[in-house]
């Protein structure tokens, strides 16, 4: 009998734990038909509410429920990695507990797996319910990544993905501390089927992803799967060197002809401010990559488990 591991990262989701379980169990007939043994891994990312207690209640009635609880909040990326690492399924699916990833799609996803795909990934065809400014920057990020990275990152892609054990093992080989899983999926390859669906809003609770967190996450993706920003910094340096050289020649020629240097401190201040700003911008780009390198070489654990059932 094949095993299906359902990985559910949670952070302060006490209201959604039982609802997700109930919605998932609506597929019980399908699991029985396909002779699938199911394990449900709730990965608690250092929640400060009663998320752990709610998972333990479920485990009292269903021993298929497992709990992995972190010592503190390590972030969703760490939660997903821990779930993949602790899973034992022949098939593994990542799902959000807030029901934005409909469990009702699982039968259709398995139908594509039976056709020989290594994974079935989901993407939203719209962003209904999101603030317009957030949707605009999200689309801008995906367009930018397509241009500067060789790794496929699909616009509207969710973390909701069904994978074979072979693909999961390939992902687990990537032990980097600074993780951007959407990029890792594309980097490891394998044959993927994209399944589109209408956006589903949260059933309960509030999103943990504000604009600032999403911006930081997007920077993680850019620095993890592209070195184009470093190239941009280098090109800008060369351009400003050429500009400075041309400006020096212009000043020398003008002084030789008119016998008077170029006057005006405002223009000088503007040029100095512009060049200084570009220098700081380029240093910031280099600093981002250096910071990632610094964190990687420390070899700190991606997560620390406080309790495991």
N, C-alpha and C positions, 0 to 999 in steps of 0.2 A: 504494500500500500504506500503510495506516494504521500509525502508530507508537505503541507503548505504552511509557511511561516508568515503571519501577518504582523508587521512591525508598525507600532503606533507610538510615535514620539509625543510626549505630553509636557506641558508646562502650565501650571495653574488652570487645569481643565476639569475640575471636579464635577462641573455641571454636564460635561459631555461624555464622560467615561462610560456610564451605563447606557446612554443613548446610542453611542457608537456600537457597543456590543450587541444591543438589541437589533440594530439595523444590519449588522454583519450576519447575525444568526438567521436572518430571513433567507440566506443562501444555503441553509442547512440541507435542503433537499438536493441542491446542486452538488454540494460536497459529498453527500452520500452516493449520488448517482456516479460521480467520477471517482469514487473510492479514495477520497482525499482525507487524510488525517490532518486536522487543523491545530496549530498552536498560535496563540495570540500573545505577542510580546508588547506589553505596555512599557515604554522606556520613559521613566519620570526624570525630567531634566532639572532636579533640584526645586520642585514646586514648593511654594510657601502656603498653599491651601491644603485641602483634604484629598488631593488627587490620589496619593498612595493608599489612603484608607478606602477610597471607592474601588480601587483595583483589587484590594484584599477582599472586599465584600464579594466581588465577582468570583474570585478564586475559591471562595468557600463553597460555591455552588457549581463551579466548573473548573476542574483541574487542568484544563487546556490553557487557562489563563496564566501567563507568567509575568513577573514584575522585575524590572531592572531599575533601581533607583540610584541616582548620582548623589555624591556628597555635596554638590553645589550646582549652580546653573552653568553648564558648559556650552550651551547653544544647541540649536537644532541639528547642525551638521554632526556634532559629537553624538547626539542621540541616534541619528540614523546609522552612523558607523557602528555604534555599540549594538544596535539591533541586528545589523548584518553579521557582525562578528559572533553574536550569541545565538543566532538562528541555526536550526538544524534541518531546515526544509529542503526538499528537492526543488521546490518553487518558493520564491520569496516575493512578497508584495509590501511596498511602503505606502502607508496611508495616513492622512491627517485625521485626528480624533474629532475635529469640529464638523465632520460630515460634508466638507467641501469636496471631498473625494468620495463619490457615491459608491458604496459597496455593491450596488445593483449592477455595476459595470463588470464585475468579476467574471460572470459566465461568458460574456462576449470576449473579454480579454483572454480567457483560456481557450476559446475557439481559435484564436489566432496563434496561440502557442502550439496548438495541435497541428497547425499548418507548417510548423518548422521554424518559427521566429524564436530568437533568443530572449527577447523582451518585448513587452507591450507597454508603451509609454502614453501618457495622456497629456493633452493640451487644451486649453480653453479657447473657444472661437470668439469669445467676447469677454469684456471685463465689467459686466453689469454689477452695479452695487459699489464699485470702487470710486474714490474721488477722481475727477478728471485729471488733475495735476499728477496724481500718482500713476494713472494709466499712461499719460503722455511720456513720462520719464521712463517707465517700464519698457514701452515700445522703443524709445530712443536707445535704451541700453542694449536691447537685443539686436537692433540694426547696427549699432556700433560693434558689437561682438562679432557679427557676421563679417564685418570688414577687416577687423584687426586680428582675428584668431582663425586658425585652421581647424579648430575643434567645433563640431556641429552643436550649436545651442539653439533650440527651436523657440520661436516666439510663443509666449503663452504656456510654456512647458510647466507641468506640475511635478512634484516629487512622487506623485502617485504612479507607480510603475511595478509591473510584474516581471520577474526575471528568473532565469534558470540558475541552478547552483553554480554552473560553470562561470556565468557572468558575475555572480556575487563574489566568487573566489578571486576573479580578476580585479574587481574593485577593492577587495581587501588587501591586495598586494600593494596598493597605493597608500602608504602609511604616513603621508604628509600631514603636518599639524594644521596648516592653513588649508582647509578643505572647501571646495566649491563643487558640490556633488553633481550639479547640472552639467558642468564641464567634464567631470570625471566620466560620466556616462558616455559622452561622445568620444572621449579620448580612448577608452578601452575598446570601443568598436562594438562588434557583434551586430547581428541583423535585428533591427528594431522596427516594429509596427507602431505608427502613431495613430492614436484614437482620439478623435475630437468630440467635445461635448460642451453644452452650454454651461456658463459659469453658475455655480451654486453658492449662495451666500451662507455664512455661518449659521448653524442651528441655534447655538447659545453662546454666551460669553462674548468677549471682545478680542480682536486680533492683537497679537503681541508684536506685530511688525509695523512700526511707524515709519515715516518718511526717512528719518535719519538712519535708522537701522537698515533700511533697504538700500540707502546710498552707500553705507559702509560695506554691505554685502556685495553690491555691484562692483565696488573697488577691489574686493577680494577676488571676484571673478576675472576682472581685467588683468590684475597682476599675476594671477595664477595661470592664465592660459594665453598670455600675449606679452611679447617684449616690445611691441610697437611704441608704447609711451617712451621707452628709453631711446628708441630711434628718433622719435620726434624731438626729444631734448637735444640729441646730437645734431640734428639738422638745424634746429633753431640756433644753436651755438655757432655753426658754420655760417649761417646767413647773417648773423649779427657781426661776425668778424669781417665778412665781406663789406657789410654796410659801414662799419667803422673805418675800414681801409679806404673806401670810396670817399667818405666824408673828410678824412685827413687830406687826401689829394685835392679835394675841392677847396678846402680852407687854405692850403699852401698856394694853390694857383691864384685864388682870389686875393690873398695877401700880397703876392708878387705883382699882380696887375694894378690893384688899387692902393697898395701900400698901407692898408688898414685891415686888421683882423675882423672877422665876423663879430658884430656886436650883439648884445641882447642876452641877458641872463635867463629870461623865461624859457627860451628854446633849449638852453643848456640844462636847466632843471628838468624839463620834460623828457629830454633824451636820457639823462641819468636815471630818472624815475622809471622809465620804460625798461631800460637795460637791467636795472636792479630787479625789477619785477620779474622779468624773464629768467634771470639767474636764480631767483628764489623758487620760481615755478619748476625749473629743471632740477634744482636741488631737492625739491619736494618729491618729484617723481623718483629720483635715485634713492631718496630716503625710504620711500614705500617698499621698494624692492630689497633694500638693505635690511629693513625691519623684518620682512618676511624671512630672509635668510637667517637673521639673528634668532628668530623664534624656532626655525627648523633645526638649527645646529644644537639647540639646547636639548632636543629629544625628550621633551616633556610628554607625559601620557596625554592622549586625546581626551580621556575621561577617567574618572575615578568612581568606582561602584561603592555605594554605602550599604545597599541591601539588594539581595537577589533571591527571588523565589522561583 
